[in-house]
């Protein structure tokens, strides 16, 4: 109840006197978002553009640089790596492959350290 007593019963906030300012600010934000959408487009995730999303757990802390170099040597297109959760967990996102470039299981065996 003490918090309620801190606020006045009839606040004297005149929102309508500032309506043109708020309308202009809102129009500016909408115009900015439309221009941004028209020039940059949408950044689709793997759910919409297709591809492979792998969750990998390594024995020790993941060396993202080493994994990135090994995956780029496979020539499978754009590959993104992201560490999540524990330092041993890595999220690997591989772009959608064309018909002639399919991933095969033996290629992933080469990711292990000798």
Biopython code that builds the backbone (N, CA, C, O; Angstrom):
import numpy as np
from Bio.PDB.StructureBuilder import StructureBuilder

atoms = [
    (1, "UNK", "N", (0.813, -1.196, 0.000)),
    (1, "UNK", "CA", (0.000, 0.000, 0.000)),
    (1, "UNK", "C", (0.856, 1.260, 0.000)),
    (1, "UNK", "O", (0.406, 2.305, -0.471)),
    (2, "UNK", "N", (2.064, 1.186, 0.511)),
    (2, "UNK", "CA", (2.911, 2.370, 0.569)),
    (2, "UNK", "C", (3.292, 2.832, -0.835)),
    (2, "UNK", "O", (3.466, 4.030, -1.060)),
    (3, "UNK", "N", (3.427, 1.901, -1.785)),
    (3, "UNK", "CA", (3.791, 2.276, -3.158)),
    (3, "UNK", "C", (2.647, 3.050, -3.811)),
    (3, "UNK", "O", (2.884, 4.013, -4.541)),
    (4, "UNK", "N", (1.434, 2.639, -3.555)),
    (4, "UNK", "CA", (0.279, 3.323, -4.139)),
    (4, "UNK", "C", (0.188, 4.754, -3.632)),
    (4, "UNK", "O", (-0.189, 5.649, -4.387)),
    (5, "UNK", "N", (0.519, 4.981, -2.394)),
    (5, "UNK", "CA", (0.452, 6.323, -1.829)),
    (5, "UNK", "C", (1.528, 7.236, -2.418)),
    (5, "UNK", "O", (1.397, 8.458, -2.355)),
    (6, "UNK", "N", (2.588, 6.660, -2.990)),
    (6, "UNK", "CA", (3.649, 7.476, -3.574)),
    (6, "UNK", "C", (3.204, 8.137, -4.874)),
    (6, "UNK", "O", (3.731, 9.186, -5.244)),
    (7, "UNK", "N", (2.234, 7.531, -5.574)),
    (7, "UNK", "CA", (1.734, 8.101, -6.828)),
    (7, "UNK", "C", (0.523, 8.965, -6.554)),
    (7, "UNK", "O", (-0.298, 8.631, -5.699)),
    (8, "UNK", "N", (0.403, 10.064, -7.265)),
    (8, "UNK", "CA", (-0.768, 10.921, -7.053)),
    (8, "UNK", "C", (-2.049, 10.240, -7.546)),
    (8, "UNK", "O", (-2.013, 9.417, -8.461)),
    (9, "UNK", "N", (-3.145, 10.586, -6.946)),
    (9, "UNK", "CA", (-4.435, 9.982, -7.302)),
    (9, "UNK", "C", (-4.845, 10.417, -8.698)),
    (9, "UNK", "O", (-5.332, 9.596, -9.476)),
    (10, "UNK", "N", (-4.664, 11.660, -9.027)),
    (10, "UNK", "CA", (-5.021, 12.175, -10.349)),
    (10, "UNK", "C", (-3.747, 12.702, -11.013)),
    (10, "UNK", "O", (-3.424, 13.882, -10.876)),
    (11, "UNK", "N", (-3.014, 11.834, -11.736)),
    (11, "UNK", "CA", (-1.774, 12.292, -12.359)),
    (11, "UNK", "C", (-2.067, 13.347, -13.427)),
    (11, "UNK", "O", (-3.086, 13.284, -14.115)),
    (12, "UNK", "N", (-1.192, 14.276, -13.550)),
    (12, "UNK", "CA", (-1.386, 15.371, -14.492)),
    (12, "UNK", "C", (-0.461, 15.161, -15.703)),
    (12, "UNK", "O", (0.404, 15.988, -15.991)),
    (13, "UNK", "N", (-0.663, 14.051, -16.392)),
    (13, "UNK", "CA", (0.108, 13.745, -17.597)),
    (13, "UNK", "C", (-0.752, 14.055, -18.804)),
    (13, "UNK", "O", (-1.810, 13.453, -18.988)),
    (14, "UNK", "N", (-0.310, 14.979, -19.617)),
    (14, "UNK", "CA", (-1.079, 15.391, -20.780)),
    (14, "UNK", "C", (-0.466, 14.745, -22.025)),
    (14, "UNK", "O", (0.407, 15.323, -22.674)),
    (15, "UNK", "N", (-0.941, 13.534, -22.348)),
    (15, "UNK", "CA", (-0.416, 12.800, -23.484)),
    (15, "UNK", "C", (-0.877, 13.414, -24.804)),
    (15, "UNK", "O", (-0.130, 13.413, -25.782)),
    (16, "UNK", "N", (-2.074, 13.923, -24.836)),
    (16, "UNK", "CA", (-2.623, 14.411, -26.091)),
    (16, "UNK", "C", (-1.907, 15.652, -26.608)),
    (16, "UNK", "O", (-1.918, 15.902, -27.814)),
    (17, "UNK", "N", (-1.302, 16.414, -25.756)),
    (17, "UNK", "CA", (-0.584, 17.594, -26.247)),
    (17, "UNK", "C", (0.674, 17.204, -27.026)),
    (17, "UNK", "O", (1.165, 17.990, -27.836)),
    (18, "UNK", "N", (1.188, 16.021, -26.795)),
    (18, "UNK", "CA", (2.397, 15.529, -27.484)),
    (18, "UNK", "C", (2.070, 14.537, -28.594)),
    (18, "UNK", "O", (2.971, 13.855, -29.082)),
    (19, "UNK", "N", (0.809, 14.438, -29.005)),
    (19, "UNK", "CA", (0.393, 13.412, -29.956)),
    (19, "UNK", "C", (1.085, 13.554, -31.312)),
    (19, "UNK", "O", (1.404, 12.544, -31.939)),
    (20, "UNK", "N", (1.323, 14.768, -31.774)),
    (20, "UNK", "CA", (1.970, 14.958, -33.074)),
    (20, "UNK", "C", (3.432, 14.494, -33.026)),
    (20, "UNK", "O", (3.937, 13.917, -33.989)),
    (21, "UNK", "N", (4.089, 14.745, -31.924)),
    (21, "UNK", "CA", (5.458, 14.286, -31.754)),
    (21, "UNK", "C", (5.523, 12.755, -31.755)),
    (21, "UNK", "O", (6.377, 12.172, -32.424)),
    (22, "UNK", "N", (4.633, 12.109, -31.017)),
    (22, "UNK", "CA", (4.604, 10.647, -30.961)),
    (22, "UNK", "C", (4.189, 10.046, -32.298)),
    (22, "UNK", "O", (4.690, 8.987, -32.675)),
    (23, "UNK", "N", (3.288, 10.697, -33.017)),
    (23, "UNK", "CA", (2.873, 10.237, -34.331)),
    (23, "UNK", "C", (4.045, 10.325, -35.313)),
    (23, "UNK", "O", (4.262, 9.407, -36.103)),
    (24, "UNK", "N", (4.790, 11.411, -35.267)),
    (24, "UNK", "CA", (5.953, 11.563, -36.144)),
    (24, "UNK", "C", (7.023, 10.518, -35.813)),
    (24, "UNK", "O", (7.629, 9.944, -36.718)),
    (25, "UNK", "N", (7.254, 10.271, -34.529)),
    (25, "UNK", "CA", (8.230, 9.261, -34.122)),
    (25, "UNK", "C", (7.803, 7.876, -34.587)),
    (25, "UNK", "O", (8.633, 7.102, -35.063)),
    (26, "UNK", "N", (6.540, 7.559, -34.458)),
    (26, "UNK", "CA", (6.023, 6.265, -34.899)),
    (26, "UNK", "C", (6.136, 6.126, -36.417)),
    (26, "UNK", "O", (6.512, 5.064, -36.914)),
    (27, "UNK", "N", (5.817, 7.178, -37.150)),
    (27, "UNK", "CA", (5.937, 7.140, -38.613)),
    (27, "UNK", "C", (7.394, 6.970, -39.027)),
    (27, "UNK", "O", (7.683, 6.254, -39.986)),
    (28, "UNK", "N", (8.313, 7.619, -38.317)),
    (28, "UNK", "CA", (9.741, 7.480, -38.602)),
    (28, "UNK", "C", (10.198, 6.036, -38.390)),
    (28, "UNK", "O", (10.943, 5.498, -39.210)),
    (29, "UNK", "N", (9.764, 5.415, -37.311)),
    (29, "UNK", "CA", (10.140, 4.017, -37.055)),
    (29, "UNK", "C", (9.558, 3.078, -38.107)),
    (29, "UNK", "O", (10.242, 2.158, -38.554)),
    (30, "UNK", "N", (8.314, 3.295, -38.507)),
    (30, "UNK", "CA", (7.703, 2.441, -39.529)),
    (30, "UNK", "C", (8.409, 2.614, -40.869)),
    (30, "UNK", "O", (8.673, 1.628, -41.556)),
    (31, "UNK", "N", (8.713, 3.834, -41.245)),
    (31, "UNK", "CA", (9.406, 4.089, -42.495)),
    (31, "UNK", "C", (10.804, 3.463, -42.472)),
    (31, "UNK", "O", (11.247, 2.881, -43.462)),
    (32, "UNK", "N", (11.482, 3.584, -41.355)),
    (32, "UNK", "CA", (12.803, 2.969, -41.223)),
    (32, "UNK", "C", (12.749, 1.457, -41.355)),
    (32, "UNK", "O", (13.623, 0.864, -41.988)),
    (33, "UNK", "N", (11.750, 0.826, -40.777)),
    (33, "UNK", "CA", (11.643, -0.627, -40.881)),
    (33, "UNK", "C", (11.292, -1.062, -42.300)),
    (33, "UNK", "O", (11.766, -2.102, -42.758)),
    (34, "UNK", "N", (10.473, -0.289, -42.999)),
    (34, "UNK", "CA", (10.130, -0.625, -44.389)),
    (34, "UNK", "C", (11.356, -0.480, -45.290)),
    (34, "UNK", "O", (11.605, -1.337, -46.138)),
    (35, "UNK", "N", (12.119, 0.594, -45.114)),
    (35, "UNK", "CA", (13.339, 0.785, -45.907)),
    (35, "UNK", "C", (14.348, -0.317, -45.603)),
    (35, "UNK", "O", (14.989, -0.838, -46.516)),
    (36, "UNK", "N", (14.492, -0.673, -44.341)),
    (36, "UNK", "CA", (15.413, -1.737, -43.957)),
    (36, "UNK", "C", (15.010, -3.069, -44.577)),
    (36, "UNK", "O", (15.861, -3.815, -45.060)),
    (37, "UNK", "N", (13.725, -3.365, -44.564)),
    (37, "UNK", "CA", (13.235, -4.606, -45.158)),
    (37, "UNK", "C", (13.460, -4.616, -46.664)),
    (37, "UNK", "O", (13.834, -5.644, -47.229)),
    (38, "UNK", "N", (13.231, -3.466, -47.323)),
    (38, "UNK", "CA", (13.371, -3.394, -48.774)),
    (38, "UNK", "C", (14.832, -3.503, -49.205)),
    (38, "UNK", "O", (15.115, -4.092, -50.249)),
    (39, "UNK", "N", (15.758, -2.957, -48.435)),
    (39, "UNK", "CA", (17.158, -2.976, -48.845)),
    (39, "UNK", "C", (17.907, -4.216, -48.365)),
    (39, "UNK", "O", (18.683, -4.800, -49.121)),
    (40, "UNK", "N", (17.683, -4.621, -47.124)),
    (40, "UNK", "CA", (18.438, -5.743, -46.564)),
    (40, "UNK", "C", (17.727, -7.076, -46.721)),
    (40, "UNK", "O", (18.384, -8.115, -46.802)),
    (41, "UNK", "N", (16.409, -7.073, -46.767)),
    (41, "UNK", "CA", (15.654, -8.313, -46.834)),
    (41, "UNK", "C", (15.613, -8.993, -45.472)),
    (41, "UNK", "O", (15.991, -8.410, -44.456)),
    (42, "UNK", "N", (15.153, -10.223, -45.473)),
    (42, "UNK", "CA", (15.045, -10.985, -44.233)),
    (42, "UNK", "C", (16.222, -11.940, -44.102)),
    (42, "UNK", "O", (16.736, -12.439, -45.103)),
    (43, "UNK", "N", (16.641, -12.192, -42.884)),
    (43, "UNK", "CA", (17.709, -13.128, -42.610)),
    (43, "UNK", "C", (17.066, -14.443, -42.167)),
    (43, "UNK", "O", (16.768, -14.632, -40.988)),
    (44, "UNK", "N", (16.857, -15.338, -43.117)),
    (44, "UNK", "CA", (16.196, -16.606, -42.814)),
    (44, "UNK", "C", (17.150, -17.555, -42.111)),
    (44, "UNK", "O", (18.337, -17.603, -42.432)),
    (45, "UNK", "N", (16.640, -18.297, -41.167)),
    (45, "UNK", "CA", (17.412, -19.310, -40.484)),
    (45, "UNK", "C", (17.352, -20.619, -41.247)),
    (45, "UNK", "O", (16.770, -20.696, -42.329)),
    (46, "UNK", "N", (17.956, -21.644, -40.676)),
    (46, "UNK", "CA", (17.996, -22.953, -41.322)),
    (46, "UNK", "C", (16.589, -23.543, -41.464)),
    (46, "UNK", "O", (16.361, -24.395, -42.323)),
    (47, "UNK", "N", (15.652, -23.099, -40.636)),
    (47, "UNK", "CA", (14.285, -23.607, -40.721)),
    (47, "UNK", "C", (13.639, -23.251, -42.052)),
    (47, "UNK", "O", (12.832, -24.023, -42.571)),
    (48, "UNK", "N", (13.981, -22.091, -42.613)),
    (48, "UNK", "CA", (13.334, -21.624, -43.824)),
    (48, "UNK", "C", (14.167, -21.819, -45.082)),
    (48, "UNK", "O", (13.606, -22.073, -46.148)),
    (49, "UNK", "N", (15.485, -21.709, -44.990)),
    (49, "UNK", "CA", (16.284, -21.801, -46.203)),
    (49, "UNK", "C", (16.803, -23.215, -46.438)),
    (49, "UNK", "O", (17.337, -23.493, -47.512)),
    (50, "UNK", "N", (16.665, -24.098, -45.488)),
    (50, "UNK", "CA", (17.120, -25.472, -45.644)),
    (50, "UNK", "C", (18.573, -25.632, -45.241)),
    (50, "UNK", "O", (19.302, -24.649, -45.111)),
    (51, "UNK", "N", (18.978, -26.837, -45.051)),
    (51, "UNK", "CA", (20.344, -27.115, -44.658)),
    (51, "UNK", "C", (20.384, -28.143, -43.548)),
    (51, "UNK", "O", (19.388, -28.806, -43.259)),
    (52, "UNK", "N", (21.526, -28.265, -42.941)),
    (52, "UNK", "CA", (21.732, -29.250, -41.895)),
    (52, "UNK", "C", (22.144, -28.522, -40.629)),
    (52, "UNK", "O", (23.015, -27.653, -40.654)),
    (53, "UNK", "N", (21.522, -28.876, -39.542)),
    (53, "UNK", "CA", (21.847, -28.310, -38.245)),
    (53, "UNK", "C", (22.277, -29.449, -37.337)),
    (53, "UNK", "O", (21.487, -30.344, -37.038)),
    (54, "UNK", "N", (23.535, -29.416, -36.895)),
    (54, "UNK", "CA", (24.091, -30.481, -36.066)),
    (54, "UNK", "C", (24.454, -29.940, -34.695)),
    (54, "UNK", "O", (25.009, -28.848, -34.573)),
    (55, "UNK", "N", (24.139, -30.703, -33.677)),
    (55, "UNK", "CA", (24.609, -30.412, -32.329)),
    (55, "UNK", "C", (25.685, -31.438, -32.014)),
    (55, "UNK", "O", (25.424, -32.641, -32.005)),
    (56, "UNK", "N", (26.903, -30.954, -31.756)),
    (56, "UNK", "CA", (28.051, -31.840, -31.558)),
    (56, "UNK", "C", (28.607, -31.612, -30.161)),
    (56, "UNK", "O", (28.720, -30.477, -29.698)),
    (57, "UNK", "N", (28.956, -32.717, -29.493)),
    (57, "UNK", "CA", (29.609, -32.630, -28.188)),
    (57, "UNK", "C", (31.000, -33.226, -28.334)),
    (57, "UNK", "O", (31.149, -34.371, -28.760)),
    (58, "UNK", "N", (32.013, -32.453, -27.983)),
    (58, "UNK", "CA", (33.397, -32.907, -28.088)),
    (58, "UNK", "C", (33.861, -33.453, -26.743)),
    (58, "UNK", "O", (33.217, -33.227, -25.719)),
    (59, "UNK", "N", (34.980, -34.173, -26.748)),
    (59, "UNK", "CA", (35.508, -34.743, -25.511)),
    (59, "UNK", "C", (36.020, -33.665, -24.565)),
    (59, "UNK", "O", (35.807, -33.734, -23.355)),
    (60, "UNK", "N", (36.698, -32.670, -25.128)),
    (60, "UNK", "CA", (37.221, -31.566, -24.328)),
    (60, "UNK", "C", (36.612, -30.270, -24.816)),
    (60, "UNK", "O", (35.665, -30.292, -25.603)),
    (61, "UNK", "N", (37.137, -29.136, -24.365)),
    (61, "UNK", "CA", (36.633, -27.855, -24.870)),
    (61, "UNK", "C", (36.790, -27.781, -26.388)),
    (61, "UNK", "O", (37.835, -28.145, -26.929)),
    (62, "UNK", "N", (35.754, -27.313, -27.066)),
    (62, "UNK", "CA", (35.740, -27.293, -28.527)),
    (62, "UNK", "C", (36.691, -26.230, -29.062)),
    (62, "UNK", "O", (36.692, -25.090, -28.598)),
    (63, "UNK", "N", (37.497, -26.616, -30.040)),
    (63, "UNK", "CA", (38.386, -25.691, -30.740)),
    (63, "UNK", "C", (37.672, -25.282, -32.022)),
    (63, "UNK", "O", (37.748, -25.988, -33.028)),
    (64, "UNK", "N", (36.977, -24.142, -31.993)),
    (64, "UNK", "CA", (36.163, -23.716, -33.130)),
    (64, "UNK", "C", (37.002, -23.432, -34.362)),
    (64, "UNK", "O", (36.560, -23.696, -35.480)),
    (65, "UNK", "N", (38.199, -22.900, -34.182)),
    (65, "UNK", "CA", (39.067, -22.625, -35.332)),
    (65, "UNK", "C", (39.453, -23.894, -36.064)),
    (65, "UNK", "O", (39.434, -23.937, -37.294)),
    (66, "UNK", "N", (39.804, -24.928, -35.314)),
    (66, "UNK", "CA", (40.167, -26.212, -35.920)),
    (66, "UNK", "C", (38.967, -26.839, -36.616)),
    (66, "UNK", "O", (39.085, -27.325, -37.740)),
    (67, "UNK", "N", (37.808, -26.832, -35.952)),
    (67, "UNK", "CA", (36.605, -27.385, -36.572)),
    (67, "UNK", "C", (36.234, -26.625, -37.836)),
    (67, "UNK", "O", (35.843, -27.230, -38.835)),
    (68, "UNK", "N", (36.352, -25.310, -37.799)),
    (68, "UNK", "CA", (36.010, -24.487, -38.962)),
    (68, "UNK", "C", (36.936, -24.807, -40.136)),
    (68, "UNK", "O", (36.471, -24.904, -41.272)),
    (69, "UNK", "N", (38.226, -24.970, -39.887)),
    (69, "UNK", "CA", (39.157, -25.285, -40.972)),
    (69, "UNK", "C", (38.892, -26.680, -41.535)),
    (69, "UNK", "O", (38.988, -26.881, -42.745)),
    (70, "UNK", "N", (38.565, -27.630, -40.689)),
    (70, "UNK", "CA", (38.273, -28.987, -41.167)),
    (70, "UNK", "C", (36.992, -29.020, -41.993)),
    (70, "UNK", "O", (36.922, -29.717, -43.005)),
    (71, "UNK", "N", (35.987, -28.274, -41.568)),
    (71, "UNK", "CA", (34.734, -28.254, -42.323)),
    (71, "UNK", "C", (34.877, -27.500, -43.636)),
    (71, "UNK", "O", (34.266, -27.885, -44.633)),
    (72, "UNK", "N", (35.663, -26.445, -43.658)),
    (72, "UNK", "CA", (35.849, -25.704, -44.908)),
    (72, "UNK", "C", (36.627, -26.545, -45.917)),
    (72, "UNK", "O", (36.464, -26.357, -47.123)),
    (73, "UNK", "N", (37.472, -27.471, -45.450)),
    (73, "UNK", "CA", (38.211, -28.356, -46.348)),
    (73, "UNK", "C", (37.282, -29.345, -47.052)),
    (73, "UNK", "O", (37.642, -29.892, -48.094)),
    (74, "UNK", "N", (36.087, -29.582, -46.495)),
    (74, "UNK", "CA", (35.136, -30.512, -47.113)),
    (74, "UNK", "C", (34.417, -29.899, -48.305)),
    (74, "UNK", "O", (33.785, -30.618, -49.079)),
    (75, "UNK", "N", (34.505, -28.580, -48.464)),
    (75, "UNK", "CA", (33.874, -27.854, -49.573)),
    (75, "UNK", "C", (32.365, -28.142, -49.642)),
    (75, "UNK", "O", (31.850, -28.588, -50.667)),
    (76, "UNK", "N", (31.678, -27.878, -48.536)),
    (76, "UNK", "CA", (30.225, -28.085, -48.489)),
    (76, "UNK", "C", (29.464, -26.763, -48.493)),
    (76, "UNK", "O", (28.257, -26.753, -48.255)),
    (77, "UNK", "N", (30.137, -25.662, -48.755)),
    (77, "UNK", "CA", (29.480, -24.359, -48.799)),
    (77, "UNK", "C", (29.643, -23.625, -47.487)),
    (77, "UNK", "O", (30.593, -23.855, -46.739)),
    (78, "UNK", "N", (28.696, -22.734, -47.219)),
    (78, "UNK", "CA", (28.758, -21.909, -46.017)),
    (78, "UNK", "C", (28.521, -22.752, -44.769)),
    (78, "UNK", "O", (27.531, -23.477, -44.676)),
    (79, "UNK", "N", (29.425, -22.651, -43.829)),
    (79, "UNK", "CA", (29.332, -23.388, -42.571)),
    (79, "UNK", "C", (29.488, -22.387, -41.433)),
    (79, "UNK", "O", (30.432, -21.597, -41.418)),
    (80, "UNK", "N", (28.556, -22.425, -40.477)),
    (80, "UNK", "CA", (28.677, -21.571, -39.303)),
    (80, "UNK", "C", (28.777, -22.449, -38.067)),
    (80, "UNK", "O", (28.091, -23.465, -37.950)),
    (81, "UNK", "N", (29.641, -22.042, -37.152)),
    (81, "UNK", "CA", (29.835, -22.754, -35.895)),
    (81, "UNK", "C", (29.484, -21.826, -34.752)),
    (81, "UNK", "O", (29.792, -20.635, -34.780)),
    (82, "UNK", "N", (28.834, -22.390, -33.748)),
    (82, "UNK", "CA", (28.447, -21.578, -32.593)),
    (82, "UNK", "C", (28.553, -22.447, -31.344)),
    (82, "UNK", "O", (28.030, -23.561, -31.298)),
    (83, "UNK", "N", (29.232, -21.923, -30.344)),
    (83, "UNK", "CA", (29.329, -22.631, -29.070)),
    (83, "UNK", "C", (28.081, -22.313, -28.250)),
    (83, "UNK", "O", (27.659, -21.159, -28.180)),
    (84, "UNK", "N", (27.499, -23.323, -27.638)),
    (84, "UNK", "CA", (26.317, -23.096, -26.802)),
    (84, "UNK", "C", (26.373, -24.026, -25.606)),
    (84, "UNK", "O", (26.996, -25.087, -25.662)),
    (85, "UNK", "N", (25.732, -23.634, -24.540)),
    (85, "UNK", "CA", (25.717, -24.469, -23.343)),
    (85, "UNK", "C", (27.104, -24.614, -22.755)),
    (85, "UNK", "O", (27.756, -23.625, -22.422)),
    (86, "UNK", "N", (27.544, -25.834, -22.631)),
    (86, "UNK", "CA", (28.872, -26.133, -22.077)),
    (86, "UNK", "C", (29.943, -25.838, -23.125)),
    (86, "UNK", "O", (29.635, -25.771, -24.315)),
    (87, "UNK", "N", (31.196, -25.660, -22.702)),
    (87, "UNK", "CA", (32.278, -25.409, -23.673)),
    (87, "UNK", "C", (32.518, -26.572, -24.633)),
    (87, "UNK", "O", (33.213, -26.414, -25.636)),
    (88, "UNK", "N", (31.949, -27.732, -24.331)),
    (88, "UNK", "CA", (32.132, -28.891, -25.208)),
    (88, "UNK", "C", (31.033, -29.013, -26.256)),
    (88, "UNK", "O", (31.119, -29.885, -27.121)),
    (89, "UNK", "N", (30.016, -28.180, -26.210)),
    (89, "UNK", "CA", (28.888, -28.265, -27.142)),
    (89, "UNK", "C", (29.044, -27.246, -28.263)),
    (89, "UNK", "O", (29.320, -26.072, -28.017)),
    (90, "UNK", "N", (28.861, -27.713, -29.509)),
    (90, "UNK", "CA", (28.990, -26.859, -30.683)),
    (90, "UNK", "C", (27.779, -27.076, -31.578)),
    (90, "UNK", "O", (27.332, -28.206, -31.777)),
    (91, "UNK", "N", (27.256, -25.983, -32.113)),
    (91, "UNK", "CA", (26.151, -26.026, -33.063)),
    (91, "UNK", "C", (26.738, -25.763, -34.446)),
    (91, "UNK", "O", (27.318, -24.703, -34.680)),
    (92, "UNK", "N", (26.592, -26.724, -35.370)),
    (92, "UNK", "CA", (27.140, -26.609, -36.726)),
    (92, "UNK", "C", (25.971, -26.461, -37.685)),
    (92, "UNK", "O", (25.056, -27.285, -37.695)),
    (93, "UNK", "N", (26.005, -25.402, -38.495)),
    (93, "UNK", "CA", (24.967, -25.133, -39.472)),
    (93, "UNK", "C", (25.603, -25.164, -40.861)),
    (93, "UNK", "O", (26.486, -24.361, -41.165)),
    (94, "UNK", "N", (25.147, -26.100, -41.706)),
    (94, "UNK", "CA", (25.691, -26.267, -43.055)),
    (94, "UNK", "C", (24.603, -25.894, -44.037)),
    (94, "UNK", "O", (23.459, -26.332, -43.909)),
    (95, "UNK", "N", (24.968, -25.070, -45.036)),
    (95, "UNK", "CA", (23.971, -24.605, -45.989)),
    (95, "UNK", "C", (23.401, -25.759, -46.805)),
    (95, "UNK", "O", (24.005, -26.827, -46.897)),
    (96, "UNK", "N", (22.250, -25.535, -47.384)),
    (96, "UNK", "CA", (21.564, -26.532, -48.201)),
    (96, "UNK", "C", (22.430, -26.870, -49.409)),
    (96, "UNK", "O", (22.992, -25.984, -50.052)),
    (97, "UNK", "N", (22.528, -28.147, -49.704)),
    (97, "UNK", "CA", (23.370, -28.622, -50.792)),
    (97, "UNK", "C", (22.558, -28.740, -52.071)),
    (97, "UNK", "O", (21.367, -29.047, -52.042)),
    (98, "UNK", "N", (23.230, -28.487, -53.207)),
    (98, "UNK", "CA", (22.601, -28.714, -54.499)),
    (98, "UNK", "C", (22.500, -30.209, -54.742)),
    (98, "UNK", "O", (23.054, -31.001, -53.979)),
    (99, "UNK", "N", (21.808, -30.598, -55.783)),
    (99, "UNK", "CA", (21.583, -32.006, -56.064)),
    (99, "UNK", "C", (22.850, -32.821, -56.192)),
    (99, "UNK", "O", (22.884, -33.964, -55.737)),
    (100, "UNK", "N", (23.896, -32.275, -56.796)),
    (100, "UNK", "CA", (25.111, -33.035, -57.027)),
    (100, "UNK", "C", (26.063, -33.066, -55.847)),
    (100, "UNK", "O", (26.993, -33.872, -55.829)),
    (101, "UNK", "N", (25.847, -32.195, -54.851)),
    (101, "UNK", "CA", (26.782, -32.107, -53.724)),
    (101, "UNK", "C", (26.092, -32.578, -52.444)),
    (101, "UNK", "O", (25.714, -31.759, -51.606)),
    (102, "UNK", "N", (25.931, -33.855, -52.293)),
    (102, "UNK", "CA", (25.297, -34.389, -51.093)),
    (102, "UNK", "C", (26.366, -34.779, -50.087)),
    (102, "UNK", "O", (27.428, -35.277, -50.459)),
    (103, "UNK", "N", (26.081, -34.552, -48.816)),
    (103, "UNK", "CA", (27.009, -34.962, -47.770)),
    (103, "UNK", "C", (26.911, -36.469, -47.575)),
    (103, "UNK", "O", (25.824, -37.045, -47.625)),
    (104, "UNK", "N", (28.041, -37.088, -47.356)),
    (104, "UNK", "CA", (28.047, -38.516, -47.082)),
    (104, "UNK", "C", (28.605, -38.728, -45.689)),
    (104, "UNK", "O", (29.412, -37.936, -45.204)),
    (105, "UNK", "N", (28.173, -39.789, -45.059)),
    (105, "UNK", "CA", (28.569, -40.062, -43.686)),
    (105, "UNK", "C", (30.078, -40.147, -43.489)),
    (105, "UNK", "O", (30.562, -39.620, -42.487)),
    (106, "UNK", "N", (30.861, -40.776, -44.375)),
    (106, "UNK", "CA", (32.299, -40.872, -44.146)),
    (106, "UNK", "C", (32.995, -39.516, -44.041)),
    (106, "UNK", "O", (34.050, -39.424, -43.413)),
    (107, "UNK", "N", (32.436, -38.464, -44.638)),
    (107, "UNK", "CA", (33.072, -37.156, -44.575)),
    (107, "UNK", "C", (33.128, -36.647, -43.138)),
    (107, "UNK", "O", (34.078, -35.955, -42.773)),
    (108, "UNK", "N", (32.144, -36.968, -42.327)),
    (108, "UNK", "CA", (32.126, -36.486, -40.949)),
    (108, "UNK", "C", (33.133, -37.219, -40.082)),
    (108, "UNK", "O", (33.539, -36.702, -39.041)),
    (109, "UNK", "N", (33.542, -38.404, -40.485)),
    (109, "UNK", "CA", (34.549, -39.114, -39.705)),
    (109, "UNK", "C", (35.887, -38.393, -39.729)),
    (109, "UNK", "O", (36.689, -38.536, -38.806)),
    (110, "UNK", "N", (36.128, -37.619, -40.778)),
    (110, "UNK", "CA", (37.397, -36.911, -40.887)),
    (110, "UNK", "C", (37.469, -35.723, -39.930)),
    (110, "UNK", "O", (38.531, -35.113, -39.809)),
    (111, "UNK", "N", (36.380, -35.374, -39.246)),
    (111, "UNK", "CA", (36.387, -34.272, -38.311)),
    (111, "UNK", "C", (37.080, -34.653, -36.999)),
    (111, "UNK", "O", (37.510, -33.777, -36.248)),
    (112, "UNK", "N", (37.186, -35.917, -36.730)),
    (112, "UNK", "CA", (37.839, -36.357, -35.491)),
    (112, "UNK", "C", (39.331, -36.134, -35.583)),
    (112, "UNK", "O", (39.930, -36.273, -36.649)),
    (113, "UNK", "N", (39.920, -35.792, -34.469)),
    (113, "UNK", "CA", (41.369, -35.615, -34.449)),
    (113, "UNK", "C", (42.039, -36.987, -34.488)),
    (113, "UNK", "O", (41.568, -37.934, -33.858)),
    (114, "UNK", "N", (43.137, -37.085, -35.229)),
    (114, "UNK", "CA", (43.822, -38.398, -35.346)),
    (114, "UNK", "C", (44.439, -38.832, -34.051)),
    (114, "UNK", "O", (45.045, -39.901, -33.983)),
]
sb = StructureBuilder()
sb.init_structure("model")
sb.init_model(0)
sb.init_chain("A")
sb.init_seg("    ")
for serial, (resi, resn, name, xyz) in enumerate(atoms, 1):
    if name == "N":
        sb.init_residue(resn, " ", resi, " ")
    sb.init_atom(name, np.array(xyz, "f"), 0.0, 1.0, " ", f" {name:<3s}", serial, name[0])
structure = sb.get_structure()
